[in-house]
Amino acid sequence: MNCLEFRREKLADPNRVSHAARAHAAGCATCSAFERDLDRAELRIERALASRVPAGLADRILSRIATAQHSWRGWVVAAGVLTALGAGLLVGVSSETENVYARLAIEHVAMEPESLDSTESADPRDFQAALREFGGTVRHLPGKVVYFTRCPVEGETGWHAVFQTGQGLATLIVVPGKRPKRPETAVTAEWSALAEPIRGGYYVIVTETPAATAAFEEALRSAIVWDA
């Protein structure tokens, strides 16, 4: 079992996972932390549902949503993950084999909403060093790096970066080893993705709209030169 398979199973039924899933979490620090966070969230939900709701609470919440949209971003994204799972939009519950790399990237971003909440600047030198592993030379940054880390992507360990741009947040995931034979695209109700093969692997851009994905791709082509 790999990390994505574990997360799909855990999200499908947080209170009931297989022996293989438990064994994977025991040996994977990233998935173990994911499991703990999800279990805590489940416990908070259970406690909230068991509590009496004060009169007028729903009206007060609705009146404040307009001024508190940013702080609710993580919860909105998490709710989107559960909705997508139920609707069969994520690749884990889809039989489609087309554009699989782009679809996997959308699933990966949906399962890591914390990557979209960061407002701190990451060290651009780490990003530049990581891309050199793939034959990429960074002329300039395609935006402000606000999140950058290594993470498991379908059996490989890739780089996961988030940039703040004029069109909003753009995720760039660079993965070694496997590579698509051609560029791939995927679109869901929440996300747009473009996967491109490069030397030694592939990269995927994920944004909220096809227009933002195209804009970031153009910025990336200007910012980075890839070896043939």
Residue pairs with C-beta under 8 A, 6 or more apart in sequence:
1 20
1 21
1 23
1 24
2 24
2 152
2 154
2 155
3 24
3 28
3 30
3 31
3 152
4 92
4 104
4 107
4 108
4 111
4 152
4 153
4 154
5 21
5 24
5 92
6 21
6 24
6 25
6 28
6 31
6 34
7 31
7 34
7 111
8 85
8 90
8 92
8 93
9 17
9 18
9 21
10 17
10 21
10 34
10 35
10 38
11 38
11 81
11 82
11 85
11 111
12 85
14 38
14 39
14 42
15 42
17 25
24 31
25 31
25 32
25 35
26 32
28 152
30 151
30 152
41 78
65 72
73 113
73 116
73 117
74 113
74 114
74 116
74 117
77 110
77 113
77 116
78 113
80 110
80 190
81 90
81 110
81 111
81 113
84 90
84 110
84 188
84 189
84 190
85 92
85 93
88 94
89 188
89 189
90 103
90 106
90 107
90 110
91 100
91 103
91 104
91 106
91 107
92 107
94 103
96 103
98 184
99 184
99 185
99 186
99 195
100 180
100 184
101 178
101 180
101 184
101 195
101 202
101 204
102 184
102 185
102 186
102 193
102 194
102 195
102 204
103 186
103 193
104 153
104 154
104 204
105 153
105 171
105 173
105 186
105 193
105 195
105 204
105 206
106 186
106 188
106 191
106 193
106 206
108 151
108 153
108 160
108 173
109 115
109 116
109 171
109 173
109 191
109 206
110 190
110 191
112 151
112 160
115 147
115 149
115 160
115 162
115 171
116 147
116 162
116 169
116 171
118 146
118 147
118 162
119 146
120 146
121 144
121 145
121 146
122 145
122 146
122 147
122 148
122 161
123 145
123 148
124 138
124 141
124 145
126 148
127 138
127 141
127 145
127 148
127 159
127 161
128 138
130 148
130 159
130 174
131 137
131 138
131 159
131 174
131 224
133 176
133 200
134 174
134 176
134 198
134 199
134 200
134 201
134 203
134 226
135 198
135 199
135 200
135 226
135 227
136 198
136 224
136 225
136 226
136 227
137 224
137 225
137 226
137 227
138 223
138 224
139 222
139 223
139 224
139 225
140 222
140 223
141 163
141 223
142 163
142 165
142 170
142 172
142 216
142 219
142 220
142 222
142 223
142 224
143 163
143 164
143 165
143 170
143 216
143 219
144 163
144 164
144 165
145 161
145 162
145 163
146 162
146 163
146 164
146 169
147 160
147 161
147 162
148 159
148 160
148 161
148 162
149 159
149 160
150 157
150 158
150 159
150 160
151 157
151 158
151 159
151 160
152 158
153 160
153 173
153 175
154 175
154 178
156 175
156 176
156 177
156 178
156 201
157 176
158 173
158 174
158 175
158 176
158 201
159 173
159 174
159 175
160 171
160 172
160 173
161 171
161 172
161 173
161 174
162 169
162 170
162 171
162 172
163 169
163 170
163 171
163 172
163 216
165 212
165 215
165 216
165 219
166 215
167 207
167 211
167 212
167 215
167 216
168 207
168 208
168 212
169 207
169 208
170 205
170 206
170 207
170 212
170 213
170 216
171 204
171 205
171 206
171 207
172 203
172 204
172 205
172 216
172 220
173 203
173 204
173 206
174 198
174 201
174 202
174 203
175 201
175 202
175 203
175 204
176 200
176 201
177 200
177 201
178 201
178 202
179 197
179 198
179 200
179 201
179 202
180 195
180 196
180 197
180 202
181 197
182 197
183 194
183 195
183 196
183 197
184 193
184 194
184 195
185 192
185 193
185 194
185 195
185 210
186 192
186 193
187 193
187 210
190 208
191 206
191 207
191 208
192 206
192 207
192 208
192 209
192 210
192 212
192 213
193 204
193 205
193 206
193 213
194 204
194 205
194 213
194 214
194 217
195 202
195 203
195 204
196 202
196 203
196 204
196 205
196 217
198 226
199 226
199 227
199 228
205 213
205 216
205 217
205 220
206 213
207 213
207 216
